[in-house]
Amino acid sequence: MAKTMLNQTMSRPILYAYAQEVIAKTPSKWLTGKKEKIEEFKACIPAIKEMVRNKISNLYPAWKLDVLSEFDLTNQESCFWFTDREKEAEDRHHRNDERSIYANFECKGYGRGYSYGSSGKEIGNLSTENTIALYFEDMVKDGVDVMKYLFMEDNDRVDYNGKRGSWKEQDNLRGSINAYSKNFFEENDMAMEFTMPNSNYSCYQRAHLVTPEEYQILCTWNDKLESIQLKWHKHYEEMKAKFKAYAELIRTSKNLEQVVDKWSEAENVRHKIAGTGTAVALSNISQSIIEQDMMERQVADTNVAVVVTPTESAWGSA
């Protein structure tokens, strides 16, 4: 029977993508904890939206906005600067980011002259890091090479194969990841806009004063996201150590049969595989990690409660 040969351009990337997908399904206390924190984050969003809606809707009398609208002197705004310090609200040139929160409820993100991460606290939109934490499992299921992006971010554009990628490749991966922020907007009905008088100053140059209590409501956004990040980073380090083992197996195997011999689940993507490649020996440690990882998924699928003791890894803790 002819062997199904592997190559670098098609077949191995398919296997890398599938490895990410199955690793993401492996039971983990960090994954369980992250999912719980995500639900807590989503639960705080309605109160934040209500607070913003009440605050902005009551800034100007409706009749005044109607008059201004007749003369085309209003516009629809989705981004706002909130502070609980009167100095910032009174003087637009006095900016204290320690007591400021920038909110943006436009799905496309921040506009000209401003980008995510340029202020102290931001709500409404998600950073790339937070988007990954919330949607990692969905991304890898859809074939996005999130691991490659994370390896490149952590290692000066060097991916899990030790190859340095281009800035364009990294940017393209980031774009594929950030596209999932639209999912977040739709799932949580985040889009909001309000009629505001025309101004010579952009939304992030006009501070709106809120009470300390209202400020704390807005702060829950970042507080909850930080809790998610704590779980996500632990889960990522756990998955990264496993993925290195899978990547070594894929990289060093000449054909799919060699991969399936150590990782039987790879049979599920046989219909997608074609090409040729080269190989060297797979380490015993990587084989052990893969076998253990498959066993944990099999246990979860059969709902058998057992404790699996992690195998000592040569990769160490990242």
Legacy VTK file of the C-alpha trace (Angstrom):
# vtk DataFile Version 3.0
C-alpha trace
ASCII
DATASET POLYDATA
POINTS 318 float
0.000 0.000 0.000
1.385 3.389 -1.042
2.379 5.785 1.724
0.726 9.196 2.040
3.723 11.501 1.881
3.895 14.826 3.723
5.061 18.219 2.500
5.663 21.645 3.997
3.150 23.641 1.976
-0.089 21.704 2.420
-0.109 18.487 4.423
1.953 19.481 7.448
0.011 22.767 7.955
-3.192 20.674 7.937
-1.756 18.474 10.662
-0.530 21.466 12.685
-4.029 22.963 12.533
-5.624 19.673 13.573
-3.147 19.282 16.443
-4.211 22.671 17.795
-7.848 21.677 17.526
-7.513 18.424 19.459
-5.197 19.928 22.102
-7.798 22.633 22.716
-10.294 19.861 23.519
-8.093 18.140 26.097
-9.643 18.507 29.586
-7.850 21.146 31.654
-8.613 22.912 34.897
-7.350 26.094 33.263
-9.778 25.744 30.355
-12.656 25.076 32.739
-11.644 28.038 34.879
-11.302 30.281 31.825
-14.785 29.404 30.601
-16.213 30.295 34.010
-14.426 33.659 33.969
-15.681 34.348 30.446
-19.249 33.866 31.626
-18.592 36.252 34.527
-17.222 38.812 32.068
-20.229 38.538 29.792
-22.539 38.882 32.802
-21.094 42.309 33.667
-21.599 43.756 30.180
-25.334 44.649 30.432
-24.711 46.851 33.504
-21.871 48.644 31.709
-23.993 49.268 28.625
-26.880 50.525 30.749
-24.606 52.908 32.642
-23.151 54.318 29.404
-26.585 54.594 27.817
-28.006 56.474 30.799
-25.024 58.792 31.064
-24.741 59.754 27.399
-28.478 59.914 26.702
-28.934 62.488 29.464
-26.081 64.830 28.533
-28.287 67.115 26.405
-32.030 67.844 26.340
-33.780 66.073 23.479
-35.280 69.318 22.184
-31.830 70.881 21.858
-30.529 67.953 19.848
-33.626 68.116 17.631
-32.953 71.793 16.864
-29.282 71.134 16.134
-30.229 68.213 13.895
-32.402 70.469 11.775
-29.312 72.498 10.940
-27.125 69.420 10.435
-25.138 70.216 13.576
-25.186 66.751 15.144
-23.486 63.442 14.469
-23.635 59.848 15.706
-20.863 58.896 18.121
-19.787 55.526 19.501
-16.636 56.346 21.459
-16.365 58.244 24.748
-13.882 59.300 27.421
-15.091 58.858 31.002
-13.412 60.065 34.196
-14.405 60.569 37.821
-12.037 63.566 38.130
-13.549 67.015 37.546
-10.250 68.462 36.304
-10.235 66.198 33.252
-13.888 66.950 32.496
-13.335 70.724 32.713
-10.006 70.962 30.887
-9.534 68.770 27.791
-5.806 69.467 27.855
-5.487 67.917 31.314
-5.446 64.151 30.887
-4.909 61.623 33.660
-5.139 58.134 32.201
-4.953 56.580 35.655
-8.496 57.834 36.265
-9.773 57.615 32.683
-11.678 54.960 30.782
-12.058 55.067 27.017
-15.145 53.322 25.651
-15.718 52.372 22.033
-18.879 50.639 20.879
-18.083 50.641 17.154
-17.407 47.200 15.693
-14.662 48.555 13.414
-12.707 49.720 16.449
-10.970 53.021 17.017
-10.813 55.691 14.360
-8.122 57.935 12.968
-5.543 59.315 15.384
-6.203 56.684 18.031
-5.443 52.991 18.395
-6.124 50.299 20.959
-3.613 50.330 23.782
-2.739 54.021 23.667
-4.662 54.822 26.843
-4.772 53.393 30.357
-8.123 51.591 30.375
-10.316 50.733 27.409
-13.688 49.040 27.151
-16.082 48.090 24.371
-13.477 46.713 21.947
-11.171 43.741 22.503
-7.405 43.704 22.110
-5.862 40.906 20.027
-4.711 39.222 23.249
-8.206 39.270 24.750
-9.779 38.102 21.499
-7.498 35.055 21.541
-8.326 34.307 25.174
-12.057 34.405 24.462
-12.103 32.645 21.082
-9.027 30.415 20.902
-11.056 27.207 20.623
-13.284 28.632 17.878
-10.303 29.978 15.947
-8.366 26.716 15.831
-11.537 24.819 14.945
-11.881 27.159 11.947
-8.270 26.528 10.920
-6.647 29.763 12.126
-3.002 29.049 13.027
-3.150 30.790 16.399
-0.176 28.865 17.756
1.989 30.127 14.924
0.971 33.700 15.700
1.649 33.252 19.430
5.048 31.647 18.799
5.951 34.513 16.456
4.837 37.072 19.039
6.871 35.400 21.776
10.005 34.729 19.713
10.638 37.719 17.439
8.616 36.252 14.517
10.158 32.776 14.832
7.420 30.121 14.560
7.154 26.643 16.081
9.356 25.221 13.303
12.180 27.619 14.081
11.450 29.598 10.907
11.360 33.390 10.967
8.212 34.690 9.321
7.654 38.021 7.627
5.928 41.051 9.131
3.195 40.590 6.526
2.581 36.996 7.584
2.337 38.047 11.221
-0.020 40.900 10.346
-2.213 38.562 8.267
-2.498 36.152 11.179
-3.356 39.041 13.498
-6.042 40.150 11.074
-7.584 36.673 10.981
-7.644 36.644 14.779
-9.073 40.142 15.199
-11.897 39.263 12.805
-13.423 37.330 15.712
-14.069 40.592 17.543
-17.100 40.893 15.249
-18.407 37.682 16.835
-18.050 39.301 20.224
-19.920 42.426 19.107
-22.800 40.409 17.703
-23.047 37.927 20.573
-23.163 40.680 23.188
-25.039 43.329 21.176
-22.186 45.765 21.754
-22.913 48.267 18.986
-24.174 51.559 20.449
-24.250 55.071 19.053
-25.703 58.317 20.334
-26.657 61.670 18.829
-24.141 64.308 19.919
-23.602 67.992 19.021
-20.850 68.605 16.468
-17.480 69.383 18.031
-14.066 70.480 16.861
-12.612 67.898 19.233
-12.655 64.145 18.761
-14.405 61.815 21.185
-11.170 60.877 23.004
-10.475 64.566 23.671
-13.760 65.272 25.479
-14.071 63.855 28.981
-17.457 63.016 30.502
-17.647 63.161 34.281
-19.016 60.101 36.092
-19.457 59.330 39.775
-16.962 57.064 41.569
-19.681 54.393 41.630
-20.241 54.665 37.880
-16.498 54.590 37.330
-16.281 51.297 39.219
-19.020 49.800 37.049
-16.923 50.624 33.991
-13.818 49.167 35.664
-15.433 45.740 35.962
-14.795 45.274 32.234
-11.020 45.239 32.661
-11.168 43.499 36.033
-13.052 40.567 34.516
-10.791 40.427 31.466
-7.729 40.276 33.717
-9.239 37.251 35.458
-9.723 35.574 32.085
-6.135 36.346 31.108
-4.770 34.705 34.254
-6.516 31.435 33.323
-5.718 31.778 29.628
-1.969 32.214 30.144
-1.846 29.061 32.286
-3.848 27.143 29.697
-1.684 28.439 26.853
1.557 27.392 28.555
0.055 23.948 29.107
-1.024 23.656 25.461
2.245 25.070 24.136
4.278 22.334 25.805
2.009 19.700 24.246
1.971 21.359 20.855
5.773 21.251 20.660
5.537 17.462 20.887
2.924 17.261 18.129
4.900 19.701 15.981
8.033 17.563 16.336
6.123 14.457 15.287
4.639 16.203 12.241
7.908 17.870 11.259
10.010 14.714 11.527
7.653 12.257 9.828
8.050 11.427 6.136
4.499 10.226 5.721
1.099 10.290 7.361
1.392 6.649 8.389
4.322 7.514 10.662
2.232 10.237 12.272
-0.799 7.974 12.723
1.403 5.307 14.301
2.104 7.688 17.200
-1.020 9.851 16.977
-3.989 7.767 15.826
-6.396 10.735 15.718
-4.469 12.097 12.715
-6.309 9.500 10.631
-9.267 11.890 10.729
-7.550 14.290 8.305
-6.161 11.685 5.890
-8.590 12.825 3.192
-6.982 16.291 3.247
-3.359 15.165 3.081
-1.059 15.006 0.024
2.621 15.686 -0.852
6.166 14.683 0.064
8.669 15.529 2.793
11.706 14.491 4.823
12.114 13.155 8.344
14.342 12.459 11.351
13.682 10.494 14.540
10.908 11.454 16.983
11.984 11.723 20.609
10.482 9.340 23.174
9.405 12.312 25.286
7.246 13.760 22.489
5.678 10.354 21.869
4.833 10.049 25.569
3.255 13.527 25.679
1.071 12.757 22.650
-0.058 9.384 24.024
-0.972 10.961 27.352
-2.820 13.846 25.694
-4.931 11.440 23.600
-5.703 9.360 26.676
-7.019 12.421 28.534
-9.402 13.192 25.655
-10.554 9.555 25.490
-11.255 9.564 29.213
-13.282 12.759 28.885
-15.277 11.329 25.958
-16.233 8.226 27.962
-16.994 10.270 31.116
-14.672 8.128 33.239
-13.295 10.020 36.238
-9.581 9.254 36.610
-6.525 11.241 37.562
-3.765 11.396 34.957
-0.321 12.206 36.310
1.574 14.486 33.887
4.672 12.966 32.332
7.937 14.731 32.988
8.582 16.941 29.952
11.932 17.920 28.507
10.370 21.169 27.390
10.047 22.382 30.958
7.546 24.992 32.025
7.373 27.930 29.660
LINES 1 319
318 0 1 2 3 4 5 6 7 8 9 10 11 12 13 14 15 16 17 18 19 20 21 22 23 24 25 26 27 28 29 30 31 32 33 34 35 36 37 38 39 40 41 42 43 44 45 46 47 48 49 50 51 52 53 54 55 56 57 58 59 60 61 62 63 64 65 66 67 68 69 70 71 72 73 74 75 76 77 78 79 80 81 82 83 84 85 86 87 88 89 90 91 92 93 94 95 96 97 98 99 100 101 102 103 104 105 106 107 108 109 110 111 112 113 114 115 116 117 118 119 120 121 122 123 124 125 126 127 128 129 130 131 132 133 134 135 136 137 138 139 140 141 142 143 144 145 146 147 148 149 150 151 152 153 154 155 156 157 158 159 160 161 162 163 164 165 166 167 168 169 170 171 172 173 174 175 176 177 178 179 180 181 182 183 184 185 186 187 188 189 190 191 192 193 194 195 196 197 198 199 200 201 202 203 204 205 206 207 208 209 210 211 212 213 214 215 216 217 218 219 220 221 222 223 224 225 226 227 228 229 230 231 232 233 234 235 236 237 238 239 240 241 242 243 244 245 246 247 248 249 250 251 252 253 254 255 256 257 258 259 260 261 262 263 264 265 266 267 268 269 270 271 272 273 274 275 276 277 278 279 280 281 282 283 284 285 286 287 288 289 290 291 292 293 294 295 296 297 298 299 300 301 302 303 304 305 306 307 308 309 310 311 312 313 314 315 316 317
